[in-house]
Amino acid sequence: MTPAPATRPSASASASASASASASASAPPGARGELRIGDVARLVGTTPRTIRYYEEMGLLGEAATARPAGGHRLYTPDEVQWLRELIRLRDLLGVSLEQLGELVEAEAARALLREEWDRRQPGRERRREILLEALGHLDGQLELVRDRLGQLRTLEDELTERRRRVKARLRSP
């Protein structure tokens, strides 16, 4: 069984993480479970440059550009897990950053819908609207995954045919 996918850190969680990072600027990195960019890059198997680029693209949430007074951005465990998920999706699906951004937007929209569902206890009609909206986001994500699967199946078919031809040549005199 695979673990549940990480969700994008919420704006309130990111803002609170930035505030606590500012308040604890005198505490050494890692004292509160927060990590500097080089440590995060090593943990998730990428480079600091890639992480900064993802921040610029808006893939890491709103607090990604917030820096404490010292200028060193500290990453919370939730943000590290979200980055891991982004890299997993990028590598697994082989999508462009634009497509990755679309997946992120859909996930963020679904997270807001879940929050509304859980906190506001909406009425019957609004619950139906929330579910329909969530289905639309899921359908968009599935379309991207299915498109990728189709491309992989085509590649598999091509390779299988090439393999068949090579084996046939091995049998011929």
C-alpha positions in Angstrom: 0.0 0.0 0.0 1.4 3.4 -0.9 1.2 6.3 1.5 -1.4 9.0 0.9 0.0 11.8 -1.3 1.2 14.9 0.3 -0.9 18.0 0.0 0.4 21.4 -0.7 1.1 23.2 2.5 -1.9 25.5 3.2 -1.5 29.3 3.1 -2.2 29.5 6.8 0.3 26.7 7.6 2.9 28.4 5.4 2.3 31.8 7.0 2.6 30.3 10.4 5.8 28.5 9.5 7.2 31.8 8.2 6.2 33.6 11.3 7.7 30.9 13.6 10.9 30.9 11.4 11.1 34.7 11.9 10.4 34.4 15.6 13.0 31.7 16.0 15.7 33.3 13.8 18.1 33.0 16.7 17.5 29.2 17.0 19.8 27.1 14.9 18.4 25.5 11.7 16.8 22.2 12.5 16.0 23.2 16.1 12.3 23.3 15.2 12.4 20.6 12.5 13.1 23.3 9.8 15.8 22.8 7.2 17.9 25.0 5.0 17.7 24.6 1.2 20.9 22.5 0.9 19.7 20.0 3.5 16.3 19.8 1.8 17.9 19.3 -1.6 20.0 16.4 -0.3 16.9 14.9 1.4 14.7 14.9 -1.7 17.4 14.2 -4.2 17.5 17.5 -6.2 19.5 20.7 -6.3 19.0 24.0 -4.4 18.7 25.6 -7.9 15.7 23.3 -8.7 14.0 24.2 -5.4 14.5 27.9 -6.0 13.1 27.5 -9.5 10.0 25.6 -8.2 9.6 28.5 -5.7 9.7 31.0 -8.6 7.2 29.0 -10.5 4.8 29.1 -7.5 4.9 25.3 -7.0 5.9 25.4 -3.3 3.1 27.6 -2.0 2.8 31.3 -1.0 5.4 31.3 1.9 8.1 29.9 -0.5 9.3 33.4 -1.2 9.1 34.6 2.4 12.5 34.9 4.0 13.3 35.7 7.6 15.4 38.7 8.4 18.7 36.7 8.0 17.8 35.9 4.4 17.8 32.1 4.8 14.6 30.4 4.0 13.8 27.5 6.3 11.6 24.6 5.1 9.1 22.9 7.3 8.6 19.1 7.3 5.3 19.6 5.4 7.0 21.7 2.7 9.7 19.0 2.4 7.1 16.3 2.0 5.3 18.5 -0.6 8.5 18.9 -2.6 9.1 15.2 -2.5 5.6 14.7 -3.9 6.2 17.2 -6.7 9.5 15.5 -7.7 7.8 12.1 -7.5 5.0 13.3 -9.9 7.5 15.0 -12.2 9.6 11.9 -12.4 6.8 9.4 -12.5 4.7 11.2 -15.1 7.4 13.0 -17.0 5.3 16.1 -17.2 6.4 19.6 -18.0 6.5 22.2 -15.3 3.4 23.8 -16.7 1.6 20.5 -16.4 3.0 20.0 -12.9 1.6 23.4 -12.1 -1.8 22.3 -13.3 -1.6 19.3 -11.0 -0.6 21.5 -8.1 -3.4 23.9 -8.8 -6.0 21.1 -8.9 -4.6 19.6 -5.7 -4.7 23.1 -4.0 -8.3 23.6 -5.1 -9.3 20.2 -3.8 -7.6 21.0 -0.5 -9.6 24.2 -0.2 -12.8 22.2 -0.9 -11.9 19.6 1.8 -11.2 22.4 4.2 -14.6 24.0 3.5 -16.3 20.6 3.8 -14.6 19.9 7.1 -14.8 23.3 8.8 -18.0 24.9 7.6 -20.3 21.8 7.5 -22.1 23.0 4.4 -25.7 22.3 3.6 -26.8 19.5 1.3 -26.7 21.6 -1.9 -23.3 23.1 -1.2 -21.9 19.6 -0.4 -23.1 18.5 -3.8 -21.4 21.5 -5.4 -18.2 20.7 -3.5 -18.2 17.1 -4.6 -18.9 18.1 -8.3 -16.1 20.6 -8.2 -13.7 18.0 -6.7 -14.7 15.6 -9.4 -13.8 18.1 -12.0 -10.4 18.6 -10.6 -9.8 14.8 -10.3 -11.0 14.3 -13.9 -8.4 16.9 -15.0 -5.7 15.1 -13.1 -6.7 11.7 -14.4 -6.8 13.1 -18.0 -3.1 14.0 -17.6 -2.2 10.7 -16.1 -4.2 8.7 -18.8 -2.5 10.7 -21.6 0.9 9.8 -20.2 -0.2 6.2 -19.8 -1.2 6.2 -23.5 2.1 7.6 -24.5 3.9 4.9 -22.5 1.7 2.1 -24.0 2.6 3.4 -27.5 6.3 3.3 -26.6 5.9 -0.2 -25.1 4.2 -1.4 -28.3 7.0 0.1 -30.5 9.7 -1.5 -28.4 7.9 -4.9 -28.4 7.6 -4.8 -32.2 11.3 -3.9 -32.5 12.2 -6.8 -30.1 10.1 -9.2 -32.2 11.9 -8.1 -35.4 15.4 -8.5 -33.8 14.4 -12.0 -32.5 13.2 -13.0 -36.0 16.5 -11.9 -37.5 18.3 -14.1 -34.9 16.3 -17.1 -36.2 16.9 -16.4 -39.9 20.0 -17.9 -41.6 
